[in-house]
Amino acid sequence: MKFAKTSEIIIKKSKFYGYLLENATEERVEEALKWLREQHKKATHVCYAYVLSNPLREKFSDDGEPSRTSGYAILSVLNKKKLTDVAVMVVRYFGGIKLGGGGLVRAYTMATSQLFMGEK
């Protein structure tokens, strides 16, 4: 599977790996998620969000994280940047220290934002 960009951050021993999928379709997103779950079998969460055009639709998944702390945080970055036909997946390996709701939002936002560093 080929991703346009990847990112990696570590926060309180939890590792977050971000993946940007351009020219996204629902089928490509499902294929990417399947591939990521196979590659990261020991990951605790594979959260994602996408924005597709024609017709415009959005979807996000917290994949077991507390509601609206991960997938929605990813979607918020995509919407703020006014992007379409893109998907971002963030894989998390839990490091043993709980981050709390605000910490999770910041972590997933940061992992997503790093994918767009240097872009306007």
Stockholm file with secondary structure:
# STOCKHOLM 1.0

chainA/1-120         MKFAKTSEIIIKKSKFYGYLLENATEERVEEALKWLREQHKKATHVCYAYVLSNPLREKFSDDGEPSRTSGYAILSVLNKKKLTDVAVMVVRYFGGIKLGGGGLVRAYTMATSQLFMGEK
#=GR chainA/1-120 SS CCCSEEEEEEETTEEEEEEEEESCCHHHHHHHHHHHHHHTTTCSEEEEEEEETTTTEEEEECTTSSTTSSHHHHHHHHHHTTCCSEEEEEEEECCSSCCHHHHHHHHHHHHHHGGGTTCC
#=GC SS_cons         CCCSEEEEEEETTEEEEEEEEESCCHHHHHHHHHHHHHHTTTCSEEEEEEEETTTTEEEEECTTSSTTSSHHHHHHHHHHTTCCSEEEEEEEECCSSCCHHHHHHHHHHHHHHGGGTTCC
//
